[in-house]
Amino acid sequence: MDVYEAIQKRKSIRSYEQTPVPKESWLRILEAGRIAPSAANRQPWHFIVVTEAEKRKELSKGMFAKFLVDVPVVIVACGDEKASADWYAVDVSLAVENMILAATAEGLGTCCVGSFSEENVKKALGIPENLSVVLMLAVGFPKDKESFMRKVARFAAGRRKKLEEVVSLEMYGKKLEGD
């Protein structure tokens, strides 16, 4: 699968098979994150792979994170504020997007989760003070049946905006095709 196909196929999945994700797959996904660009090449990230059911249960306490209980792999993406105070969150996000595309190429589904108590996640996983939890990434084999919440989310998302709606040429408001 080429990168454009992966970008088109990527969807936020909230319902997963209980099939374990092969370690080789999640190692390739982590490698894709590791080689992401970062400001001044500081690489201010640290990723924690969570496969244990009890730990996933702890991570699922956020309002929109309940489904993490049933996800085979959760990658907790952290950033070091001291290593890159202004850019750690952007850098970690770039790394996670690489992981999302790699997971899609592996035939896996993903969903970024920002609904969590950082204090609870840090305590559950022993994350040191110098790291901030930026987001959690659910990874697994998507269920064939579309869940009710997925249908609602798909309906709410409706359509993607057209390129002309989100891009200006040279200055805000100037259309791509010229005025």
Rosetta constraint file for C-alpha pairs under 8 A:
AtomPair CA 1 CA 5 HARMONIC 6.12 0.50
AtomPair CA 1 CA 6 HARMONIC 6.51 0.50
AtomPair CA 1 CA 105 HARMONIC 5.89 0.50
AtomPair CA 2 CA 6 HARMONIC 6.35 0.50
AtomPair CA 2 CA 105 HARMONIC 7.91 0.50
AtomPair CA 3 CA 7 HARMONIC 6.14 0.50
AtomPair CA 3 CA 101 HARMONIC 7.30 0.50
AtomPair CA 4 CA 8 HARMONIC 6.25 0.50
AtomPair CA 5 CA 9 HARMONIC 6.09 0.50
AtomPair CA 6 CA 10 HARMONIC 5.91 0.50
AtomPair CA 6 CA 101 HARMONIC 5.82 0.50
AtomPair CA 6 CA 102 HARMONIC 7.99 0.50
AtomPair CA 6 CA 104 HARMONIC 5.79 0.50
AtomPair CA 6 CA 105 HARMONIC 5.97 0.50
AtomPair CA 7 CA 101 HARMONIC 6.63 0.50
AtomPair CA 9 CA 104 HARMONIC 7.22 0.50
AtomPair CA 10 CA 100 HARMONIC 7.66 0.50
AtomPair CA 10 CA 101 HARMONIC 7.13 0.50
AtomPair CA 10 CA 104 HARMONIC 6.02 0.50
AtomPair CA 10 CA 109 HARMONIC 7.47 0.50
AtomPair CA 10 CA 110 HARMONIC 7.97 0.50
AtomPair CA 11 CA 109 HARMONIC 7.13 0.50
AtomPair CA 11 CA 110 HARMONIC 7.19 0.50
AtomPair CA 11 CA 111 HARMONIC 7.64 0.50
AtomPair CA 12 CA 109 HARMONIC 7.13 0.50
AtomPair CA 12 CA 110 HARMONIC 5.75 0.50
AtomPair CA 12 CA 111 HARMONIC 4.59 0.50
AtomPair CA 12 CA 112 HARMONIC 7.39 0.50
AtomPair CA 13 CA 109 HARMONIC 5.69 0.50
AtomPair CA 13 CA 110 HARMONIC 5.53 0.50
AtomPair CA 13 CA 111 HARMONIC 5.43 0.50
AtomPair CA 13 CA 142 HARMONIC 6.53 0.50
AtomPair CA 13 CA 150 HARMONIC 7.39 0.50
AtomPair CA 14 CA 67 HARMONIC 6.26 0.50
AtomPair CA 14 CA 110 HARMONIC 7.84 0.50
AtomPair CA 14 CA 111 HARMONIC 6.64 0.50
AtomPair CA 14 CA 142 HARMONIC 7.93 0.50
AtomPair CA 14 CA 147 HARMONIC 7.86 0.50
AtomPair CA 14 CA 150 HARMONIC 6.85 0.50
AtomPair CA 15 CA 67 HARMONIC 7.05 0.50
AtomPair CA 15 CA 70 HARMONIC 7.73 0.50
AtomPair CA 15 CA 71 HARMONIC 7.78 0.50
AtomPair CA 15 CA 142 HARMONIC 6.07 0.50
AtomPair CA 15 CA 143 HARMONIC 5.68 0.50
AtomPair CA 15 CA 146 HARMONIC 7.56 0.50
AtomPair CA 15 CA 147 HARMONIC 6.58 0.50
AtomPair CA 16 CA 70 HARMONIC 6.71 0.50
AtomPair CA 16 CA 71 HARMONIC 5.97 0.50
AtomPair CA 16 CA 72 HARMONIC 7.86 0.50
AtomPair CA 16 CA 109 HARMONIC 7.96 0.50
AtomPair CA 16 CA 140 HARMONIC 5.98 0.50
AtomPair CA 16 CA 141 HARMONIC 5.53 0.50
AtomPair CA 16 CA 142 HARMONIC 4.47 0.50
AtomPair CA 16 CA 143 HARMONIC 4.79 0.50
AtomPair CA 17 CA 70 HARMONIC 7.97 0.50
AtomPair CA 17 CA 71 HARMONIC 7.73 0.50
AtomPair CA 17 CA 140 HARMONIC 7.05 0.50
AtomPair CA 17 CA 141 HARMONIC 5.47 0.50
AtomPair CA 17 CA 142 HARMONIC 5.91 0.50
AtomPair CA 17 CA 143 HARMONIC 5.15 0.50
AtomPair CA 18 CA 70 HARMONIC 6.92 0.50
AtomPair CA 18 CA 71 HARMONIC 7.18 0.50
AtomPair CA 18 CA 72 HARMONIC 6.40 0.50
AtomPair CA 18 CA 141 HARMONIC 7.87 0.50
AtomPair CA 19 CA 72 HARMONIC 7.12 0.50
AtomPair CA 19 CA 140 HARMONIC 7.74 0.50
AtomPair CA 19 CA 141 HARMONIC 6.98 0.50
AtomPair CA 20 CA 72 HARMONIC 5.61 0.50
AtomPair CA 20 CA 73 HARMONIC 7.91 0.50
AtomPair CA 20 CA 140 HARMONIC 7.46 0.50
AtomPair CA 21 CA 25 HARMONIC 6.78 0.50
AtomPair CA 21 CA 26 HARMONIC 7.02 0.50
AtomPair CA 21 CA 72 HARMONIC 6.53 0.50
AtomPair CA 21 CA 73 HARMONIC 7.07 0.50
AtomPair CA 21 CA 139 HARMONIC 7.94 0.50
AtomPair CA 21 CA 140 HARMONIC 6.10 0.50
AtomPair CA 21 CA 141 HARMONIC 7.43 0.50
AtomPair CA 22 CA 26 HARMONIC 6.75 0.50
AtomPair CA 23 CA 27 HARMONIC 6.02 0.50
AtomPair CA 24 CA 28 HARMONIC 6.30 0.50
AtomPair CA 25 CA 29 HARMONIC 6.31 0.50
AtomPair CA 25 CA 103 HARMONIC 7.74 0.50
AtomPair CA 25 CA 106 HARMONIC 6.84 0.50
AtomPair CA 26 CA 30 HARMONIC 6.09 0.50
AtomPair CA 26 CA 103 HARMONIC 7.80 0.50
AtomPair CA 27 CA 31 HARMONIC 6.13 0.50
AtomPair CA 28 CA 32 HARMONIC 6.30 0.50
AtomPair CA 28 CA 102 HARMONIC 7.42 0.50
AtomPair CA 29 CA 33 HARMONIC 6.62 0.50
AtomPair CA 29 CA 98 HARMONIC 7.85 0.50
AtomPair CA 29 CA 99 HARMONIC 4.95 0.50
AtomPair CA 29 CA 100 HARMONIC 7.66 0.50
AtomPair CA 29 CA 102 HARMONIC 5.42 0.50
AtomPair CA 29 CA 103 HARMONIC 5.90 0.50
AtomPair CA 30 CA 34 HARMONIC 6.13 0.50
AtomPair CA 30 CA 47 HARMONIC 7.90 0.50
AtomPair CA 30 CA 99 HARMONIC 6.35 0.50
AtomPair CA 31 CA 35 HARMONIC 6.35 0.50
AtomPair CA 31 CA 99 HARMONIC 7.97 0.50
AtomPair CA 32 CA 36 HARMONIC 6.67 0.50
AtomPair CA 32 CA 95 HARMONIC 7.28 0.50
AtomPair CA 32 CA 98 HARMONIC 5.51 0.50
AtomPair CA 32 CA 99 HARMONIC 5.48 0.50
AtomPair CA 32 CA 102 HARMONIC 6.51 0.50
AtomPair CA 33 CA 94 HARMONIC 7.81 0.50
AtomPair CA 33 CA 95 HARMONIC 4.18 0.50
AtomPair CA 33 CA 96 HARMONIC 5.85 0.50
AtomPair CA 33 CA 97 HARMONIC 7.67 0.50
AtomPair CA 33 CA 98 HARMONIC 5.41 0.50
AtomPair CA 33 CA 99 HARMONIC 5.22 0.50
AtomPair CA 34 CA 43 HARMONIC 7.90 0.50
AtomPair CA 34 CA 95 HARMONIC 6.68 0.50
AtomPair CA 35 CA 95 HARMONIC 7.53 0.50
AtomPair CA 36 CA 91 HARMONIC 7.98 0.50
AtomPair CA 36 CA 94 HARMONIC 6.41 0.50
AtomPair CA 36 CA 95 HARMONIC 4.96 0.50
AtomPair CA 36 CA 98 HARMONIC 6.69 0.50
AtomPair CA 37 CA 41 HARMONIC 6.69 0.50
AtomPair CA 37 CA 43 HARMONIC 7.65 0.50
AtomPair CA 37 CA 91 HARMONIC 7.05 0.50
AtomPair CA 37 CA 94 HARMONIC 7.05 0.50
AtomPair CA 37 CA 95 HARMONIC 7.33 0.50
AtomPair CA 38 CA 42 HARMONIC 6.12 0.50
AtomPair CA 38 CA 43 HARMONIC 5.59 0.50
AtomPair CA 38 CA 44 HARMONIC 7.79 0.50
AtomPair CA 38 CA 91 HARMONIC 4.98 0.50
AtomPair CA 38 CA 94 HARMONIC 7.71 0.50
AtomPair CA 39 CA 43 HARMONIC 7.63 0.50
AtomPair CA 39 CA 84 HARMONIC 7.70 0.50
AtomPair CA 39 CA 87 HARMONIC 6.59 0.50
AtomPair CA 39 CA 91 HARMONIC 6.84 0.50
AtomPair CA 42 CA 83 HARMONIC 6.63 0.50
AtomPair CA 42 CA 84 HARMONIC 6.88 0.50
AtomPair CA 43 CA 91 HARMONIC 7.22 0.50
AtomPair CA 44 CA 79 HARMONIC 5.37 0.50
AtomPair CA 44 CA 80 HARMONIC 5.02 0.50
AtomPair CA 44 CA 81 HARMONIC 7.55 0.50
AtomPair CA 44 CA 83 HARMONIC 5.73 0.50
AtomPair CA 44 CA 84 HARMONIC 6.35 0.50
AtomPair CA 44 CA 88 HARMONIC 5.81 0.50
AtomPair CA 44 CA 91 HARMONIC 7.15 0.50
AtomPair CA 44 CA 92 HARMONIC 7.25 0.50
AtomPair CA 45 CA 77 HARMONIC 7.01 0.50
AtomPair CA 45 CA 78 HARMONIC 5.55 0.50
AtomPair CA 45 CA 79 HARMONIC 4.54 0.50
AtomPair CA 45 CA 80 HARMONIC 6.24 0.50
AtomPair CA 45 CA 88 HARMONIC 7.38 0.50
AtomPair CA 45 CA 91 HARMONIC 7.59 0.50
AtomPair CA 45 CA 92 HARMONIC 5.80 0.50
AtomPair CA 46 CA 77 HARMONIC 6.20 0.50
AtomPair CA 46 CA 78 HARMONIC 5.17 0.50
AtomPair CA 46 CA 79 HARMONIC 6.32 0.50
AtomPair CA 46 CA 80 HARMONIC 7.89 0.50
AtomPair CA 47 CA 75 HARMONIC 6.27 0.50
AtomPair CA 47 CA 76 HARMONIC 5.58 0.50
AtomPair CA 47 CA 77 HARMONIC 4.77 0.50
AtomPair CA 47 CA 78 HARMONIC 6.09 0.50
AtomPair CA 48 CA 75 HARMONIC 5.50 0.50
AtomPair CA 48 CA 76 HARMONIC 5.01 0.50
AtomPair CA 48 CA 77 HARMONIC 6.68 0.50
AtomPair CA 49 CA 73 HARMONIC 6.78 0.50
AtomPair CA 49 CA 74 HARMONIC 5.94 0.50
AtomPair CA 49 CA 75 HARMONIC 4.62 0.50
AtomPair CA 49 CA 76 HARMONIC 6.50 0.50
AtomPair CA 50 CA 55 HARMONIC 6.89 0.50
AtomPair CA 50 CA 56 HARMONIC 6.66 0.50
AtomPair CA 50 CA 73 HARMONIC 5.73 0.50
AtomPair CA 50 CA 74 HARMONIC 5.06 0.50
AtomPair CA 50 CA 75 HARMONIC 6.13 0.50
AtomPair CA 50 CA 76 HARMONIC 7.55 0.50
AtomPair CA 51 CA 55 HARMONIC 7.59 0.50
AtomPair CA 51 CA 56 HARMONIC 6.94 0.50
AtomPair CA 51 CA 72 HARMONIC 5.90 0.50
AtomPair CA 51 CA 73 HARMONIC 4.96 0.50
AtomPair CA 51 CA 74 HARMONIC 6.61 0.50
AtomPair CA 52 CA 56 HARMONIC 6.26 0.50
AtomPair CA 53 CA 57 HARMONIC 6.13 0.50
AtomPair CA 53 CA 69 HARMONIC 6.86 0.50
AtomPair CA 54 CA 58 HARMONIC 6.49 0.50
AtomPair CA 55 CA 59 HARMONIC 6.39 0.50
AtomPair CA 55 CA 124 HARMONIC 6.92 0.50
AtomPair CA 55 CA 125 HARMONIC 7.77 0.50
AtomPair CA 56 CA 60 HARMONIC 6.20 0.50
AtomPair CA 56 CA 68 HARMONIC 6.08 0.50
AtomPair CA 56 CA 69 HARMONIC 5.34 0.50
AtomPair CA 56 CA 71 HARMONIC 7.83 0.50
AtomPair CA 56 CA 74 HARMONIC 7.21 0.50
AtomPair CA 57 CA 61 HARMONIC 7.18 0.50
AtomPair CA 57 CA 68 HARMONIC 7.02 0.50
AtomPair CA 57 CA 69 HARMONIC 4.97 0.50
AtomPair CA 58 CA 120 HARMONIC 7.84 0.50
AtomPair CA 58 CA 121 HARMONIC 7.41 0.50
AtomPair CA 58 CA 124 HARMONIC 6.78 0.50
AtomPair CA 59 CA 65 HARMONIC 7.43 0.50
AtomPair CA 59 CA 68 HARMONIC 6.91 0.50
AtomPair CA 59 CA 69 HARMONIC 7.83 0.50
AtomPair CA 59 CA 116 HARMONIC 7.23 0.50
AtomPair CA 59 CA 120 HARMONIC 7.93 0.50
AtomPair CA 59 CA 121 HARMONIC 6.19 0.50
AtomPair CA 59 CA 124 HARMONIC 7.88 0.50
AtomPair CA 60 CA 65 HARMONIC 4.75 0.50
AtomPair CA 60 CA 66 HARMONIC 4.62 0.50
AtomPair CA 60 CA 67 HARMONIC 6.69 0.50
AtomPair CA 60 CA 68 HARMONIC 5.10 0.50
AtomPair CA 60 CA 69 HARMONIC 5.90 0.50
AtomPair CA 60 CA 116 HARMONIC 7.69 0.50
AtomPair CA 61 CA 65 HARMONIC 6.28 0.50
AtomPair CA 61 CA 66 HARMONIC 6.19 0.50
AtomPair CA 61 CA 116 HARMONIC 6.72 0.50
AtomPair CA 62 CA 66 HARMONIC 6.63 0.50
AtomPair CA 62 CA 115 HARMONIC 4.87 0.50
AtomPair CA 62 CA 116 HARMONIC 4.38 0.50
AtomPair CA 62 CA 117 HARMONIC 6.76 0.50
AtomPair CA 63 CA 115 HARMONIC 6.11 0.50
AtomPair CA 63 CA 116 HARMONIC 7.49 0.50
AtomPair CA 64 CA 113 HARMONIC 7.54 0.50
AtomPair CA 64 CA 115 HARMONIC 5.57 0.50
AtomPair CA 65 CA 113 HARMONIC 6.51 0.50
AtomPair CA 65 CA 115 HARMONIC 5.93 0.50
AtomPair CA 65 CA 116 HARMONIC 7.16 0.50
AtomPair CA 67 CA 71 HARMONIC 6.86 0.50
AtomPair CA 68 CA 74 HARMONIC 7.32 0.50
AtomPair CA 68 CA 138 HARMONIC 6.79 0.50
AtomPair CA 71 CA 138 HARMONIC 6.29 0.50
AtomPair CA 71 CA 139 HARMONIC 6.62 0.50
AtomPair CA 71 CA 140 HARMONIC 6.19 0.50
AtomPair CA 72 CA 138 HARMONIC 7.96 0.50
AtomPair CA 72 CA 139 HARMONIC 6.75 0.50
AtomPair CA 72 CA 140 HARMONIC 5.75 0.50
AtomPair CA 73 CA 138 HARMONIC 6.10 0.50
AtomPair CA 73 CA 139 HARMONIC 5.17 0.50
AtomPair CA 73 CA 140 HARMONIC 6.37 0.50
AtomPair CA 74 CA 136 HARMONIC 6.54 0.50
AtomPair CA 74 CA 137 HARMONIC 5.50 0.50
AtomPair CA 74 CA 138 HARMONIC 4.64 0.50
AtomPair CA 74 CA 139 HARMONIC 6.02 0.50
AtomPair CA 75 CA 136 HARMONIC 5.63 0.50
AtomPair CA 75 CA 137 HARMONIC 4.97 0.50
AtomPair CA 75 CA 138 HARMONIC 6.53 0.50
AtomPair CA 75 CA 139 HARMONIC 7.59 0.50
AtomPair CA 76 CA 133 HARMONIC 7.08 0.50
AtomPair CA 76 CA 134 HARMONIC 7.92 0.50
AtomPair CA 76 CA 135 HARMONIC 6.24 0.50
AtomPair CA 76 CA 136 HARMONIC 4.41 0.50
AtomPair CA 76 CA 137 HARMONIC 6.33 0.50
AtomPair CA 77 CA 92 HARMONIC 6.83 0.50
AtomPair CA 77 CA 96 HARMONIC 7.52 0.50
AtomPair CA 77 CA 133 HARMONIC 6.08 0.50
AtomPair CA 77 CA 134 HARMONIC 5.78 0.50
AtomPair CA 77 CA 135 HARMONIC 5.47 0.50
AtomPair CA 77 CA 136 HARMONIC 5.81 0.50
AtomPair CA 77 CA 137 HARMONIC 7.46 0.50
AtomPair CA 78 CA 92 HARMONIC 7.04 0.50
AtomPair CA 78 CA 131 HARMONIC 5.92 0.50
AtomPair CA 78 CA 132 HARMONIC 5.32 0.50
AtomPair CA 78 CA 133 HARMONIC 4.38 0.50
AtomPair CA 78 CA 134 HARMONIC 5.33 0.50
AtomPair CA 78 CA 135 HARMONIC 7.22 0.50
AtomPair CA 79 CA 88 HARMONIC 5.38 0.50
AtomPair CA 79 CA 89 HARMONIC 6.35 0.50
AtomPair CA 79 CA 92 HARMONIC 6.20 0.50
AtomPair CA 79 CA 131 HARMONIC 5.34 0.50
AtomPair CA 79 CA 132 HARMONIC 5.24 0.50
AtomPair CA 79 CA 133 HARMONIC 6.50 0.50
AtomPair CA 79 CA 134 HARMONIC 6.51 0.50
AtomPair CA 80 CA 84 HARMONIC 6.58 0.50
AtomPair CA 80 CA 85 HARMONIC 7.61 0.50
AtomPair CA 80 CA 88 HARMONIC 6.27 0.50
AtomPair CA 80 CA 130 HARMONIC 5.90 0.50
AtomPair CA 80 CA 131 HARMONIC 4.62 0.50
AtomPair CA 80 CA 132 HARMONIC 6.37 0.50
AtomPair CA 81 CA 85 HARMONIC 4.41 0.50
AtomPair CA 81 CA 86 HARMONIC 7.62 0.50
AtomPair CA 81 CA 88 HARMONIC 5.99 0.50
AtomPair CA 81 CA 130 HARMONIC 6.67 0.50
AtomPair CA 81 CA 131 HARMONIC 6.57 0.50
AtomPair CA 81 CA 132 HARMONIC 7.05 0.50
AtomPair CA 82 CA 130 HARMONIC 6.92 0.50
AtomPair CA 83 CA 88 HARMONIC 7.57 0.50
AtomPair CA 84 CA 88 HARMONIC 5.15 0.50
AtomPair CA 87 CA 91 HARMONIC 6.00 0.50
AtomPair CA 88 CA 92 HARMONIC 6.02 0.50
AtomPair CA 89 CA 93 HARMONIC 6.08 0.50
AtomPair CA 89 CA 134 HARMONIC 6.30 0.50
AtomPair CA 90 CA 94 HARMONIC 6.21 0.50
AtomPair CA 91 CA 95 HARMONIC 6.35 0.50
AtomPair CA 92 CA 96 HARMONIC 6.18 0.50
AtomPair CA 92 CA 134 HARMONIC 7.24 0.50
AtomPair CA 93 CA 97 HARMONIC 6.17 0.50
AtomPair CA 93 CA 134 HARMONIC 7.89 0.50
AtomPair CA 94 CA 98 HARMONIC 6.47 0.50
AtomPair CA 95 CA 99 HARMONIC 6.42 0.50
AtomPair CA 96 CA 100 HARMONIC 6.15 0.50
AtomPair CA 96 CA 137 HARMONIC 7.78 0.50
AtomPair CA 97 CA 101 HARMONIC 6.32 0.50
AtomPair CA 98 CA 102 HARMONIC 6.17 0.50
AtomPair CA 99 CA 103 HARMONIC 5.99 0.50
AtomPair CA 100 CA 104 HARMONIC 6.21 0.50
AtomPair CA 100 CA 110 HARMONIC 6.37 0.50
AtomPair CA 101 CA 105 HARMONIC 6.27 0.50
AtomPair CA 102 CA 106 HARMONIC 6.29 0.50
AtomPair CA 103 CA 107 HARMONIC 6.46 0.50
AtomPair CA 103 CA 108 HARMONIC 5.12 0.50
AtomPair CA 103 CA 109 HARMONIC 6.65 0.50
AtomPair CA 103 CA 110 HARMONIC 7.17 0.50
AtomPair CA 103 CA 139 HARMONIC 7.46 0.50
AtomPair CA 104 CA 108 HARMONIC 5.17 0.50
AtomPair CA 104 CA 109 HARMONIC 6.16 0.50
AtomPair CA 104 CA 110 HARMONIC 7.71 0.50
AtomPair CA 107 CA 141 HARMONIC 7.27 0.50
AtomPair CA 108 CA 139 HARMONIC 6.65 0.50
AtomPair CA 108 CA 140 HARMONIC 5.38 0.50
AtomPair CA 108 CA 141 HARMONIC 4.93 0.50
AtomPair CA 108 CA 142 HARMONIC 6.70 0.50
AtomPair CA 109 CA 138 HARMONIC 7.86 0.50
AtomPair CA 109 CA 139 HARMONIC 5.77 0.50
AtomPair CA 109 CA 140 HARMONIC 5.44 0.50
AtomPair CA 109 CA 141 HARMONIC 5.70 0.50
AtomPair CA 109 CA 142 HARMONIC 5.45 0.50
AtomPair CA 110 CA 137 HARMONIC 6.52 0.50
AtomPair CA 110 CA 138 HARMONIC 5.13 0.50
AtomPair CA 110 CA 139 HARMONIC 4.67 0.50
AtomPair CA 110 CA 140 HARMONIC 6.68 0.50
AtomPair CA 111 CA 137 HARMONIC 5.67 0.50
AtomPair CA 111 CA 138 HARMONIC 5.10 0.50
AtomPair CA 111 CA 139 HARMONIC 7.07 0.50
AtomPair CA 112 CA 135 HARMONIC 6.67 0.50
AtomPair CA 112 CA 136 HARMONIC 5.82 0.50
AtomPair CA 112 CA 137 HARMONIC 4.66 0.50
AtomPair CA 112 CA 138 HARMONIC 6.45 0.50
AtomPair CA 113 CA 135 HARMONIC 5.78 0.50
AtomPair CA 113 CA 136 HARMONIC 5.01 0.50
AtomPair CA 113 CA 137 HARMONIC 6.07 0.50
AtomPair CA 113 CA 138 HARMONIC 7.43 0.50
AtomPair CA 114 CA 134 HARMONIC 7.56 0.50
AtomPair CA 114 CA 135 HARMONIC 5.17 0.50
AtomPair CA 114 CA 136 HARMONIC 6.58 0.50
AtomPair CA 116 CA 120 HARMONIC 7.80 0.50
AtomPair CA 116 CA 121 HARMONIC 7.31 0.50
AtomPair CA 117 CA 121 HARMONIC 6.27 0.50
AtomPair CA 118 CA 122 HARMONIC 5.99 0.50
AtomPair CA 118 CA 132 HARMONIC 7.65 0.50
AtomPair CA 118 CA 133 HARMONIC 6.11 0.50
AtomPair CA 119 CA 123 HARMONIC 6.16 0.50
AtomPair CA 120 CA 124 HARMONIC 6.05 0.50
AtomPair CA 121 CA 125 HARMONIC 6.17 0.50
AtomPair CA 121 CA 127 HARMONIC 7.86 0.50
AtomPair CA 121 CA 133 HARMONIC 7.78 0.50
AtomPair CA 122 CA 126 HARMONIC 5.54 0.50
AtomPair CA 122 CA 127 HARMONIC 4.62 0.50
AtomPair CA 122 CA 128 HARMONIC 7.28 0.50
AtomPair CA 122 CA 133 HARMONIC 7.55 0.50
AtomPair CA 123 CA 127 HARMONIC 6.69 0.50
AtomPair CA 127 CA 131 HARMONIC 6.83 0.50
AtomPair CA 146 CA 150 HARMONIC 6.16 0.50
AtomPair CA 146 CA 151 HARMONIC 6.59 0.50
AtomPair CA 147 CA 151 HARMONIC 6.32 0.50
AtomPair CA 148 CA 152 HARMONIC 6.27 0.50
AtomPair CA 149 CA 153 HARMONIC 6.06 0.50
AtomPair CA 150 CA 154 HARMONIC 5.97 0.50
AtomPair CA 151 CA 155 HARMONIC 6.05 0.50
AtomPair CA 152 CA 156 HARMONIC 6.03 0.50
AtomPair CA 153 CA 157 HARMONIC 5.99 0.50
AtomPair CA 154 CA 158 HARMONIC 6.03 0.50
AtomPair CA 161 CA 165 HARMONIC 6.15 0.50
AtomPair CA 161 CA 166 HARMONIC 7.17 0.50
AtomPair CA 162 CA 166 HARMONIC 7.04 0.50
AtomPair CA 163 CA 167 HARMONIC 6.07 0.50
AtomPair CA 164 CA 168 HARMONIC 7.35 0.50
AtomPair CA 164 CA 175 HARMONIC 6.76 0.50
AtomPair CA 164 CA 176 HARMONIC 6.70 0.50
AtomPair CA 167 CA 175 HARMONIC 7.44 0.50
AtomPair CA 167 CA 176 HARMONIC 7.23 0.50
AtomPair CA 168 CA 172 HARMONIC 5.35 0.50
AtomPair CA 168 CA 173 HARMONIC 5.51 0.50
AtomPair CA 168 CA 174 HARMONIC 5.14 0.50
AtomPair CA 168 CA 175 HARMONIC 5.34 0.50
AtomPair CA 168 CA 176 HARMONIC 6.05 0.50
AtomPair CA 169 CA 173 HARMONIC 7.68 0.50
AtomPair CA 169 CA 174 HARMONIC 5.40 0.50
AtomPair CA 169 CA 175 HARMONIC 5.95 0.50
AtomPair CA 169 CA 176 HARMONIC 5.39 0.50
AtomPair CA 170 CA 174 HARMONIC 7.05 0.50
AtomPair CA 174 CA 178 HARMONIC 6.82 0.50
AtomPair CA 174 CA 179 HARMONIC 6.67 0.50
AtomPair CA 175 CA 179 HARMONIC 6.21 0.50
